[in-house]
Amino acid sequence: MAKVTLVFAVLLCALGLAGYLGTGSLHPTALIPTWFGLALGISGLLAISPNEGRRKLFMHINVTIGLLGFLGAAIEAVRGSMTATSAGVPPDQIALASKLAMAALTLIYVILCVRSFIAARRSGKV
């Protein structure tokens, strides 16, 4: 699962960079997915370990990062959309798409982690 974490870290970094460059490098908050990707990447690299205790620790840290990323992105997508709609303007499509993509990526990651944890528990590895 640590290698899957690295894949999602790269995807989040790419999403953040694409959002930042897609806005003409005007909005540094578009890099937020990149910071989550870096956190996942660093912790994912630390999870690649023959030591089972260390691997479990860092994978639990990773799933927590993923869950926080999902909650933050989903809440911000809804909040931003509602704020723009109540002001009578359409929401920024690039920002909304980036938030929804981050929410989707991190939700998929959390689901994969939970399934992996359940499978490990059932197989008796824990």
PyMOL commands that set and color helices and strands:
alter all, ss='L'
color gray80, all
select helices_A, chain A and resi 2-22+28-47+52-86+93-123
alter helices_A, ss='H'
color red, helices_A
deselect
rebuild
show_as cartoon
